[in-house]
Amino acid sequence: MKVITVFLSKWMLLVGIVLTFHSCVNREEEPPKIEIPVDTYWMYSSNCLRENFEMNFLNQQYLRITDKKDFDVLVSCSVELPEIDFNKFFLLVARIESMNYPYFRDQGFYLENETELVYTINIDRSDFNTIGIIYCFGVIPIDFSQDEIKVKVFEN
């Protein structure tokens, strides 16, 4: 009986080692993700934004503001945004609408897989069944103005 127990223990140990080795070999490494430092801001929608700015989205999730004229519409709604030198930067604006009032968590600009530019926004959704809109702003270097930027919203 002792021989069978020792044999089974060794057999189980061998199976465990093989399975562990197999899972380590087959585990894909997470693709590299490099944060690109940018200034970011956010705000909830207001009557002023609904009346003067919402029409710019026309079923788009985000847009780029590349000149002072379009930026002044935002500033006129008392958004506390910094002065932007549009010769060096543009403003990426993402609009997130939810039927469960959203809570902003954070946002950032990243280079993923060495070629993909991604602007990520993290929000939480509340239990309140009321519509809510968040605007997220990223002051992006003009060097990226012609590049495709994916906007990804992560919800908890």
C-alpha positions in Angstrom: 0.0 0.0 0.0 2.9 2.3 0.9 4.4 1.7 -2.6 1.2 2.7 -4.3 0.9 5.9 -2.2 4.5 6.8 -3.0 4.0 6.0 -6.7 0.8 8.2 -6.8 2.5 11.0 -5.0 5.4 11.0 -7.4 3.0 10.7 -10.3 0.9 13.7 -9.1 4.1 15.7 -8.6 5.2 14.9 -12.1 1.8 15.8 -13.6 1.9 19.1 -11.6 5.3 20.0 -12.9 4.4 19.2 -16.5 1.2 21.3 -16.3 3.0 24.2 -14.6 5.7 24.1 -17.3 3.2 23.9 -20.1 1.2 26.9 -18.8 4.3 28.9 -18.4 5.5 28.1 -21.9 2.1 28.8 -23.5 1.4 32.0 -21.5 1.5 35.0 -23.9 3.3 38.0 -22.6 1.3 41.1 -22.3 2.0 43.4 -25.2 4.2 46.5 -24.3 2.2 49.5 -23.3 4.1 52.8 -23.0 2.4 55.9 -21.4 2.8 59.1 -23.3 2.6 62.0 -20.8 -0.2 64.4 -21.7 -2.3 66.9 -19.7 -5.9 65.5 -19.2 -9.1 67.1 -18.0 -12.7 66.0 -17.7 -16.1 67.4 -16.9 -19.8 66.5 -16.8 -22.1 67.9 -19.5 -23.8 71.2 -18.9 -26.6 73.2 -20.5 -24.0 75.3 -22.2 -22.2 72.3 -23.7 -25.5 70.7 -24.8 -26.6 74.0 -26.6 -23.2 75.0 -28.1 -21.0 71.9 -28.4 -22.9 68.6 -28.6 -23.7 69.0 -32.3 -20.0 68.7 -33.1 -20.1 65.0 -32.3 -22.8 63.8 -34.8 -22.6 60.2 -33.7 -18.9 60.2 -33.1 -17.3 59.1 -29.9 -14.5 61.7 -30.1 -13.2 64.6 -32.1 -10.1 66.7 -32.4 -10.0 70.4 -31.8 -7.1 71.9 -33.7 -7.7 75.7 -33.6 -8.6 78.4 -31.1 -12.0 79.1 -32.6 -13.4 75.7 -31.8 -11.6 75.7 -28.4 -13.2 79.0 -27.5 -16.7 77.4 -27.6 -15.5 75.1 -24.8 -14.0 77.9 -22.8 -17.2 80.0 -23.2 -19.0 77.2 -21.2 -16.7 77.9 -18.2 -14.6 74.8 -18.7 -11.4 75.2 -16.7 -9.1 74.2 -19.5 -5.6 75.6 -19.9 -4.5 77.8 -22.8 -3.4 75.6 -25.6 -0.7 76.4 -28.2 -2.3 74.9 -31.3 1.0 75.1 -33.1 2.3 72.4 -30.6 -0.8 70.6 -29.5 -4.4 69.6 -30.3 -7.2 68.8 -28.0 -8.7 65.3 -28.2 -12.3 65.3 -26.8 -14.1 62.1 -26.0 -17.8 62.1 -25.1 -19.2 59.2 -23.0 -22.9 58.9 -22.5 -24.5 56.4 -20.2 -28.0 55.5 -19.1 -26.6 54.7 -15.7 -24.9 57.9 -14.4 -21.1 57.5 -15.0 -18.4 58.3 -12.6 -15.0 59.3 -14.0 -12.0 57.4 -12.7 -9.0 58.2 -14.9 -7.6 58.6 -18.4 -4.3 58.4 -20.3 -2.6 58.3 -23.7 -0.6 55.2 -24.6 1.5 53.6 -27.3 0.5 49.9 -27.5 2.2 47.2 -29.4 4.8 49.7 -30.6 2.5 51.1 -33.3 -1.1 51.7 -31.9 -2.0 55.0 -30.2 -4.7 54.5 -27.6 -6.5 57.0 -25.4 -8.0 55.1 -22.5 -10.8 56.3 -20.2 -11.9 54.5 -17.1 -15.3 55.0 -15.6 -17.7 53.5 -13.2 -21.4 53.3 -13.8 -23.7 54.0 -10.9 -27.0 52.3 -10.0 -28.9 55.5 -10.8 -31.0 55.1 -13.9 -30.5 58.6 -15.2 -28.6 59.7 -18.3 -25.1 61.2 -17.7 -22.5 62.5 -20.1 -18.8 63.0 -19.4 -16.4 64.8 -21.6 -12.7 63.8 -21.4 -10.0 66.1 -22.8 -6.4 65.2 -23.7 -3.9 67.8 -24.8 -2.0 65.8 -27.4 1.3 66.8 -29.0 0.8 67.9 -32.6 3.2 65.2 -33.8 0.3 62.8 -33.4 -2.2 65.0 -35.3 -2.2 62.8 -38.4 -2.1 59.5 -36.6 -5.1 57.3 -35.9 -5.9 57.3 -32.2 -8.3 54.7 -30.8 -10.4 55.7 -27.9 -11.2 52.9 -25.5 -13.6 53.3 -22.6 -13.3 50.7 -19.8 -16.3 50.4 -17.4 -16.6 48.8 -14.0 
